[in-house]
Amino acid sequence: MPRPRSLSPARIAAAALAVIDRDGLAGLSMRAVAKELGMSTMALYRYVRDREELEGLVLELALEEVDPTPPPSGSWDARVEAMALRIRDVLGAHPEIVPLTLTHRHSSPGLLRWSETVAGILATGGLRGADRVVALRALLAYLIGAIQMERLGPLSGAGTDVIAALPRSEYPYMADTARHAGAIGPDEEFRRGLQAVLRGLGAS
């Protein structure tokens, strides 16, 4: 296959994201992306070192849509919530890339910019030192877990119906919890879970 005259990182990232959206993160490979671009695998290696670099390009392409500017007003927790919703909106559209936020959390400029903004907001809420470390990591853990749960195992669905049908003599609380789960939409579930985390951070 002929080598394209101009192949930008953004174009490579878009092709890789298309592969992930279609085939899942496990389907990402140099060969698959090269095929998406209509070129040979060896030609792609002239632009990208390996799959790890592909992952980084994909994550940055998605996070370009996340505004890192701090919300101009509001309480510290309302501002953190606004920042969390920005991440959810972007990653929720491409749930297969969510694990990349873990593996590239120390090298992703987009995620570092978001984290810097949130850390600054936490500081205005009175969190310092180790407390801010724990708070930021707790928020990231909630965000990543909640987005994956929402896309891969929402409260409502067949799995919940199975739990609701469990014998109440053995699983009274799980069965009752599952029975109520169907009435909670994904937006409410995410916001209420986030608010519970924020209440527990201990900022003032």
C-alpha positions as CSV (number, residue, x, y, z in Angstrom):
1,M,0.0,0.0,0.0
2,P,1.3,3.5,-0.7
3,R,2.3,5.7,2.2
4,P,-0.1,8.7,2.6
5,R,1.6,12.0,2.0
6,S,0.4,13.5,5.2
7,L,-0.6,11.5,8.3
8,S,-1.2,13.6,11.4
9,P,-1.4,12.3,14.9
10,A,-5.0,13.4,15.0
11,R,-5.8,11.3,12.0
12,I,-4.1,8.3,13.4
13,A,-5.9,8.8,16.7
14,A,-9.3,9.1,15.0
15,A,-8.6,5.8,13.1
16,A,-7.6,4.1,16.3
17,L,-10.7,5.4,18.1
18,A,-12.9,4.1,15.3
19,V,-11.3,0.6,15.8
20,I,-11.9,0.7,19.5
21,D,-15.5,1.9,19.2
22,R,-16.2,-0.9,16.7
23,D,-14.1,-3.8,18.1
24,G,-13.4,-2.9,21.7
25,L,-10.1,-2.0,23.3
26,A,-8.9,-5.6,22.8
27,G,-9.3,-5.1,19.1
28,L,-6.8,-2.2,19.0
29,S,-3.6,-3.1,17.2
30,M,-1.1,-1.6,14.8
31,R,-2.4,-3.9,12.1
32,A,-6.1,-2.9,12.7
33,V,-5.3,0.8,12.7
34,A,-3.2,0.5,9.6
35,K,-6.1,-1.3,7.8
36,E,-8.5,1.5,9.0
37,L,-6.2,4.0,7.4
38,G,-5.7,2.0,4.2
39,M,-2.0,1.5,4.6
40,S,0.4,-1.3,5.5
41,T,1.3,-2.0,9.1
42,M,5.0,-1.3,8.4
43,A,4.1,2.1,7.0
44,L,2.2,2.9,10.2
45,Y,5.3,2.2,12.3
46,R,7.0,5.2,10.6
47,Y,4.5,7.4,12.4
48,V,3.7,5.5,15.6
49,R,6.1,3.5,17.8
50,D,3.7,0.9,19.2
51,R,0.3,0.2,20.6
52,E,1.1,2.1,23.8
53,E,1.6,5.3,21.8
54,L,-1.6,4.6,19.9
55,E,-3.5,4.4,23.2
56,G,-2.0,7.7,24.3
57,L,-3.1,9.4,21.0
58,V,-6.6,8.1,21.4
59,L,-7.0,9.2,25.0
60,E,-5.7,12.7,24.1
61,L,-8.1,13.0,21.1
62,A,-11.0,12.2,23.4
63,L,-9.9,14.5,26.3
64,E,-9.5,17.4,23.9
65,E,-13.3,17.8,24.3
66,V,-12.9,18.2,28.1
67,D,-12.7,21.9,29.1
68,P,-10.0,22.2,31.8
69,T,-11.1,25.7,32.8
70,P,-12.4,25.9,36.3
71,P,-16.1,26.7,36.7
72,P,-16.2,30.4,37.5
73,S,-18.5,30.3,40.5
74,G,-20.3,28.1,43.0
75,S,-19.3,26.0,46.0
76,W,-16.3,23.8,45.8
77,D,-18.4,20.6,45.6
78,A,-20.6,22.0,42.8
79,R,-17.5,23.0,40.9
80,V,-16.0,19.6,41.3
81,E,-19.3,18.0,40.2
82,A,-19.2,20.2,37.0
83,M,-15.7,19.0,36.2
84,A,-16.7,15.3,36.8
85,L,-19.7,15.7,34.5
86,R,-17.4,17.0,31.7
87,I,-15.3,13.8,32.0
88,R,-18.3,11.6,32.1
89,D,-19.9,13.2,29.0
90,V,-16.7,12.6,26.9
91,L,-15.7,9.2,28.2
92,G,-19.3,8.0,28.3
93,A,-19.4,8.4,24.5
94,H,-16.4,6.0,24.2
95,P,-16.6,3.7,27.2
96,E,-14.1,1.3,25.8
97,I,-11.3,3.8,26.4
98,V,-12.1,4.3,30.1
99,P,-9.3,1.8,31.2
100,L,-6.8,4.0,29.4
101,T,-7.4,6.7,32.0
102,L,-5.8,4.3,34.5
103,T,-2.8,3.1,32.4
104,H,-2.0,6.6,31.1
105,R,-3.0,8.7,34.1
106,H,0.6,9.8,34.8
107,S,1.4,10.7,31.2
108,S,-1.8,12.0,29.7
109,P,-1.7,15.8,29.3
110,G,-5.5,16.0,29.1
111,L,-6.0,14.1,32.3
112,L,-3.3,16.0,34.1
113,R,-4.9,19.3,33.1
114,W,-8.2,18.1,34.4
115,S,-6.6,16.8,37.6
116,E,-4.8,20.1,38.2
117,T,-8.0,22.0,38.0
118,V,-9.8,19.6,40.3
119,A,-6.9,19.7,42.8
120,G,-7.1,23.5,42.8
121,I,-10.8,23.4,43.5
122,L,-10.2,20.9,46.3
123,A,-7.6,23.3,47.8
124,T,-10.2,26.1,47.8
125,G,-12.4,23.7,49.8
126,G,-9.7,23.4,52.5
127,L,-8.1,20.2,51.5
128,R,-4.3,20.1,51.9
129,G,-1.5,17.5,51.7
130,A,-2.5,13.9,52.1
131,D,-6.2,14.8,52.4
132,R,-6.1,16.3,48.9
133,V,-4.2,13.2,47.6
134,V,-6.9,10.9,48.9
135,A,-9.7,13.1,47.7
136,L,-8.4,13.4,44.2
137,R,-7.8,9.6,43.9
138,A,-11.2,8.9,45.4
139,L,-12.8,11.1,42.8
140,L,-10.9,9.5,39.9
141,A,-11.7,6.0,41.2
142,Y,-15.4,6.9,41.5
143,L,-15.5,8.4,38.0
144,I,-13.8,5.6,36.3
145,G,-15.8,2.9,38.1
146,A,-19.1,4.7,37.7
147,I,-18.6,5.2,34.0
148,Q,-17.7,1.5,33.5
149,M,-20.6,0.4,35.6
150,E,-23.0,2.6,33.8
151,R,-22.0,1.2,30.4
152,L,-21.2,-2.4,31.3
153,G,-23.4,-3.1,34.2
154,P,-26.1,-0.5,34.9
155,L,-28.5,-0.8,37.8
156,S,-31.4,-1.6,35.6
157,G,-31.2,-4.5,33.2
158,A,-31.3,-8.3,33.1
159,G,-28.7,-8.8,35.7
160,T,-30.7,-6.7,38.2
161,D,-33.8,-8.6,37.4
162,V,-32.0,-11.9,38.3
163,I,-30.9,-10.4,41.6
164,A,-34.4,-9.1,42.3
165,A,-35.7,-12.7,41.9
166,L,-33.3,-14.2,44.4
167,P,-35.0,-16.0,47.3
168,R,-35.7,-13.3,50.0
169,S,-35.0,-15.8,52.7
170,E,-31.3,-15.9,51.7
171,Y,-30.8,-12.4,50.1
172,P,-33.4,-10.1,51.6
173,Y,-31.3,-6.9,51.2
174,M,-29.9,-7.6,47.8
175,A,-33.3,-8.6,46.4
176,D,-34.9,-5.4,47.8
177,T,-32.1,-3.2,46.6
178,A,-32.4,-4.7,43.1
179,R,-36.1,-4.2,43.1
180,H,-35.6,-0.4,43.6
181,A,-32.7,-0.2,41.2
182,G,-34.9,-0.1,38.1
183,A,-36.4,3.2,39.2
184,I,-33.0,5.0,39.2
185,G,-31.8,6.4,35.9
186,P,-28.1,6.6,35.0
187,D,-27.9,10.4,35.6
188,E,-29.4,10.2,39.0
189,E,-27.3,7.2,39.9
190,F,-24.1,9.0,38.9
191,R,-24.9,12.3,40.5
192,R,-26.1,10.8,43.8
193,G,-23.0,8.6,44.0
194,L,-20.7,11.5,43.3
195,Q,-22.5,13.7,45.9
196,A,-22.0,10.9,48.5
197,V,-18.2,10.9,47.6
198,L,-18.0,14.7,47.9
199,R,-19.8,14.7,51.2
200,G,-17.2,12.3,52.6
201,L,-14.2,14.2,51.5
202,G,-14.2,16.4,54.5
203,A,-13.6,19.8,52.8
204,S,-14.8,22.9,54.5
